[in-house]
Each structure stands twice: as structure tokens, then as C-alpha cells.
Amino acid sequence: MSTIVQYTENGDLDRLSVADREAPDAAAGQVRVHVRYAGLNPVDWKILGGAFGPVQGTAGNGTDFSGVIDQVGEGVEGWKPGELVFGGHGAGAQAEHLVLDDPAQSLHRVPKGLGLDTAGGLFITGRTAIAGIRAISPAEGETVYVSGASGGVGVIAAQLAVNLGARVIGSASEANHGLLRSLGVEPVAYGDGLADRLRSLAPDGIQAAYSTQDASEIELLLGLGVPADRINAIGAGPRAAELGVHADGTAHARQEDLDWLAQAIAYAHVIAPVERVFAVDEVRESYRFLKEEHPAGKVLLRFEAAPLSEEQRAALRS
């Protein structure tokens, strides 16, 4: 049997359930992954709530995952059982077994030095962070503002800008200011008075910004003189286009971006914090924690580890 997180009606967290099903098999051209970790993202509870349309029948949820390949279908080249992988899978990655139709586009190898837990939360946040930083192209010596800089996307985006030589100011709650300082980011409190605090920290102006907040923050940044073409905003919806700023996210990323990021994390050029790991039967609490606690890092679901292969068992006996 195989465990899956699912729901049949849109609504609040009580709509989520954990069920057992027959494990799906990989057909020709497909790869099956035994999932160890599934990363949560804010979009997950939005999908559950019906923000992107009503559910049809029984649906899974989630996109990010990591695990081990345990089946390779006929005709698949370049992948083999036993490889550690991570990636993205539509809206249904919170499942013990995933069958992927296009492994070349869905999967990335986990490099040595990158934990499966960290890898399990990289797909959405990593792609979104890289695409947005590429859109605003921070230069060495520039001052760059990143909002939500301790969150899943913001913490990676801020570090990418630091690695490009920018001076980075990041907004976060007071409790997360220490984390930002440890990453080379100057913290600033969000909320009322943010514009004045930014003027004080950057009297010569801010040259570029990555906003994870709503359209009011874009207006604040434009009022501070940040050029519209140097702002990327992922939380403003259609208002981003109306205000003339970028809204580059995961859909704008390149296939190779996650391979680059995985290596950067493995070599500690970038830190991708994991805030908390929940067992899959705690799925409702995991969603609540992500939604209400504003964690500094990723929230993950943990599935049972894949059993040892016969080859691994033989090596243990010899």
C-alpha cells in the first residue's frame, strides 16, 4: 500500500485526509519515486481553499518532493533505481509514491552534501527565487531590498543577491533578524513605518527590490524611487503588470536553475533552512503551522523511508 494526502471538497484544513491506496507502477516512459519528504508552500492551502477552481473528484496536493527512484519504465534513459532525486509534480506530490511522465523535466539529482530534507522543499522556492533575482539583476555595490527575507523564497533570493555582491536589506519579524544577519543580510522590521526605516538605512536609495508582499509594497518601493523595471513582485497578482514591474516566478525559471542551486547549497554558498518536519499523519497541523506561524524556513511532510534494495541487503550481509 501507499500513503497519499487527498481531499474531495474545497475548504479549510479539515478537508484534508490521509489515505492508503495501491502504489502506482511506472509504465513505459515513466519513472516512479518513493517519496521521503514533501515540501509545503503557501499555494497549497490556496488550492485546497478553491482559489484556482473547484476540486473535481478526489485530488492530491503539493508540488515539491524528494526521494529515491524505485521503478524505471521501459524506454527511459538516464535514470536508474536507487538514485536520490528531487523535483516537482503538479498538484499531488504529497504522496508516498509518485509516477512521473517526463522525468527529464520533473527530476533533479541530489548532489553529495545536500540532504534529502532540504532538497524536498526546493522546487517552488528555488525556482521562484532564482527567476526573480535574474529579473532584477542585482549588481555589485547596489542596495537591494528583499521582503519576507526569512521566508522560503525570500531567504534564498536575499542570499543570491548577497552572492552577487549587493548590499541586501531584508524585512522580517524581529525573531528572525538574527538569521538574516548570519546570512549577510541587514534586517529591517516590516509593518507601519517601513518606508521611513528604509530611507534611514539607505539614504542614497535602493536600486532594486524583490517583493513577496501585495501591491501596496510595490507602491511603497516606487515612492522610494526604486525603478519599476528593477522590481520583481510575486505577491501582487495582476497589479504587478498594472504598475509596470516584473512578476517572474517559478514558470520563468530554467531547467538547469535547480541543479545550480542544489550545488550551491551543497557547498554552503546558500543556506536553505528547514524550520520543521511533520509526519504525514500530522498534515493538517503542518498546513496550519505554515499558514499561521510564518516560519523561517521550509515546512516538510515526512513519509516512511524506502525499504532497502536487494543489492543493499546483500552488501550488509557480506
Protein Blocks (a to p, Z undefined) as FASTA:
>chain_A
ZZddddfbecdfklpccdddddddddehiacdddfbdcddfklmmmmnopnopaehjade
djbdcdddfbdcehiahiaehiacdddehjakbcfbdcdfblmlmpccddehiafklmmm
mmmmmmmmmmmmmmnopaehiacddehklbmklmmmmmmmmmnopacdddddfklmmmmm
mnopacddedehklmmmmmmmmnopfbdcdfbdfklmmmmmmnopafklcccfklmjmlm
mnopacddfklpcfklmmmmmmmmmnopaccddfbdcdfklmmmmmmmmmmnopabdddd
ddddddddfklmmmmmZZ
